[in-house]
Amino acid sequence: MWEIASLGSDPSKVMKFGRSNAAGNADLTPVAIAAVGSGSSANSAGADLLQPLMSGLLAAPSNAADAPAVAPVGQDDPNFPKGPPYKYTSPTISSYAISASAMAKLDFGSLGGGEGSSEAFFFVCEVAAFTDDVYIARAADESLLLNKYGIGFRIGIKAWGLESKMTANLGMVAAAAELNVAQTQMEVQVFAGDVKRFSAVTDAVKLLTTKFSAETLKNIAGVVSILTDVVSKDGATIPPVLVKYGEFKPNLYTPDRIVISNSYALESLGRGNSRQNLDAWLAHDAGRKKWVKEIGPQIVQCAYENLGFANSNSVPTDAERTELWRLRNLGA
Amino acid sequence: MGTVSIPVMSHVGEIGGSKDVVLSLLELAPPEKIRFTGRPSSNGSPYQKIDLKVVNTSVQALASLGFAEFVSTKVDSKFFCSYMDLAVSKKVKNQDADSFITEAVFGIGFRLAIIAFNMNAEVKANFSAMAAAGKIKGGMTSYQMVAIGGGLDVITKARPLITNLSGDFTVETLETIGFVEAQLAELAISNADLIPQLMGVTLDLDKMAKFYANSKDPVAYKSLIVSQHFALWRAFHKNSLEEALSVLKSNPDFSEIRQDIVQDYYTRILGIAEAKKRPEEKKLRDRIDLMIYAGT
């Protein structure tokens, strides 16, 4: 979801920590621990764990068609939030299973590829806070890149050797690991205008053991807790960095799309389908049916509600269907 | 006046030369029609608690609310998505009279998205059932929480939930949510300078219909749907505008179809200036096919 939006001439502000739990490796040997940018961002305790690293993570959308210059990270940037105290107003907190393709966008370098990657499952835990304003850049493929100023952290976890049934959340991975079938790898990313403030996490990362277990889960919670403390207690004094907060690819308004979406709604209701049916079309038929990718779900919602079906799982009665089918056939 | 309420991402920004554009609505209208320029006042009306309604929804809708793509495609493809807003909120009227947005909901709290796998249809109806079923073997959940407004204090209040995030959505999770929500309500009441964020908007459907039909007269949304659909059928059958209007006038069954909307469909949307010209060229046929086959 986020990437650092711009490097500018200032040192980039990301620290990454990782640990590999490849089977059989009983040592707590840190792997791919890197700080991006100036080496002086390390405190002495963690200095041996931190190495400067050039990072593609920080690229602004270089092929953006008409992207405005994304503001450089720095106090002289006119959009840079005023502070301290910084007004962080938009926290995000989540923990979720994520697809491989979405994971690839998050730039956890040490988790990509490697052993068992085609059968791996991915999870992300993240806590972050952002200021109110959003800066929009338009990428070449018409998607909108949303940039915000913020601080936060994200833990990426890769697990493999699991049956697909068991992977909805980390608790299940831990349970599977107890049975000795799961192997995992983890990486922590922190972003802020001053990453030194998060250096407490280096000690916490040492607690992450090799074999994924319920204990590991507690220790991940511990890392999350420490980082959350930094954000919530000291956050107002930590300057932000501009991050690519999200990518938004709406089906932009065109008159044709309104007709297509209203037409879809009328057809779908006439056949007795709820609004949730749209999911099935989008998931299974997007390749075969050209109209699928033209649909605007919000317009479909407007049409459904206007025709009397406000809940996403409401379906017409037989009598209602007859009337809807009549409307659908006017002019046929 | 027909209205519809839609949840939105909190992002409001400048795009296409317009400021204060509600980005979530970009599929509905050009930017200048989806602006929102009201702000909640810090004094005045107090926050109301939002009803804890569970809304069944789609992966698409969750993505449009800013939730990250969080379904592992390797898991059983039968999954159900829901979201729930847990927040205190205020309604604010739009100051932009031109906009399709009449008013908006600003709040402080959480938006929770849950995906449930391997659940039977009855269970997915509400979070409590899902939470209980999560304990039953075979049912699984994955959830994401987006905090809305309020700042770093919200993260502090949400600590019990944060430490809980890695497991299933269970009955305990529900209780923790309830506890955190009560804390948030207190926080919002005692802290007038907490900044709420945009959570949802109310849209004026008839204003939208009038715009979509390019009409000078009022248009009911339903009238828009059926009139454009009539015109679409006639175009599909390769009628010219003149032929389509002739069909329209000849049959009393078509009395609810608006002639001006049919005309607008041919002249503006299909771009055919001459009333006798039939829509036969390939580009037009392709566009018409997309419209007529939608949903089949």
Interface residues (C-beta under 8 A of the other chain):
Chain A: M1 K87 Y88 T89 S90 P91 T92 I93 S94 S95 Y96 A97 I98 S99 S101 A102 F121 F122 F123 V124 C125 V127 A129 D132 D133 V134 Y135 I136 L144 L146 S164 K165 T167 A168 N169 L170 G171 M172 L217 I220 A221 V224 S225 T228 V231 S232 K233 G235 A236 G246 F248 P250 N251 L252 Y253 P255 D256 R257 I258 V259 I260 S261 N262 S263 Y264 A265 L266 E267 S268 R271 R275 Q276 L278 D279 W281 L282 A283 K289 K290 W291 E294 I295 G296 P297 Q298 I299 Q301 C302 A303 E305 N306 L307 N311 S312 N313 L327 R328 L330 G331 A332
Chain B: G2 V4 I6 M9 S10 H11 V12 G13 E14 I15 L23 S24 L25 L26 E27 L28 A29 P30 V55 N56 T57 S58 V59 Q60 A61 S64 G66 F67 A68 E69 F70 V71 S72 T73 K74 V75 D76 S77 C81 I115 F117 N118 M140 T141 S142 Y143 Q144 M145 V146 A147 I148 G149 G150 G151 L152 D153 V154 I155 T156 A158 R159 L161 I162 T163 L165 S166 G167 D168 I195 Q197 L203 L205 M208 Y212 Y221 K222 L224 I225 V226 Q228 H229 F230 A231 L232 W233 R234 A244 V247 L248 D253 F254 E256 I257 Y265 R268 I269 R287 D289 L290 M291 I292 Y293 A294 G295 T296
